Each structure stands twice: as C-alpha cells, then as structure tokens.
C-alpha cells in the first residue's frame, strides 16, 4: 500500500531555527477556486465561502474512507488544496454505508439535516468525475460499500440474480 504524506518545506530562521513554511492561501490556487466554483454552481450555494466550507468538509470525510492507491491517485488528480484536505485524514477504522457517510457529514455541518447533508455531499462528489476521471471514480466506488455511486451522480446498477 502506498502512503501519501504531504510535506511542508522548512524555512530557515535567523539563529538557525527551522520552522515549517506557512500554508499557502487556497484562494490563490486557480484550480482550487475552479473546484469550489463548480461545487457552488452544483449546489446552488449563495456564497463562495459556503461552497468552500462544504467542499472542505465533504473531501475531509471522503479522505478518511478512500485508501491505498486510490487515495494517492485521488490526491494527485485534485487541486493542491483539495489534495491536502484528502491526504491529511486518518483512514477510518470501519467503512460507513452511504447513509452513515452522509450522517457523518451532517454532524460536521452546523444545522444540517440528513437531507441537506445529502445535498452537500452530492454537490461536492458529483463534480469530481470530470475532474479526476471516470476510471478513478470507478476504482473508488469499487472499494466503498454499495450506495455511494448516487452520491457521485452515477446510477448504481446491481447485477441480476
């Protein structure tokens, strides 16, 4: 299994001390802005700030549930700030069903209900396929429990018995 650990460059300080470099401002990353704008449009959020908050929360939750090469490839395909959000999460100890995943997102958003959280999750995840590619989304869905495909804006077909 490949592990992705974001590294911050060290900045020498007067006196020989070394401190981590300051975090870049996400607003300066055009790809991050485009992702947030796509989420804002998909979710019809009134402000960019709200869309950015929802994007961070959902990607953070997803980052705990996508593991292995798929997590590495997802981080590589996303804008730098989004990759950092995904990669910084500790892998979950148990997989959540799609409904539990939505509930976990609802718990992170003040005033959210399961219905509004489902909207938020779908608003973020549905913009990922054109950004990261359908093949990677298929690989991610293959490692998640049934029910996530709809959150990514895909039909979830089950084989006939």
QUIRATA-V267724 format. One record per helix or strand of 3 or more residues. SS is the DSSP state (alpha for helix, beta for strand). FROM is the first residue (numbers start at 1). TO is the last residue. If there is no record, write none. Layout:
BEGIN
ss from to
SS FROM TO
SS FROM TO
END
This chain:
BEGIN
ss from to
beta 10 12
beta 18 20
alpha 26 28
alpha 30 43
alpha 48 63
alpha 68 77
alpha 80 87
alpha 98 108
alpha 114 125
alpha 128 132
alpha 134 143
alpha 149 152
END
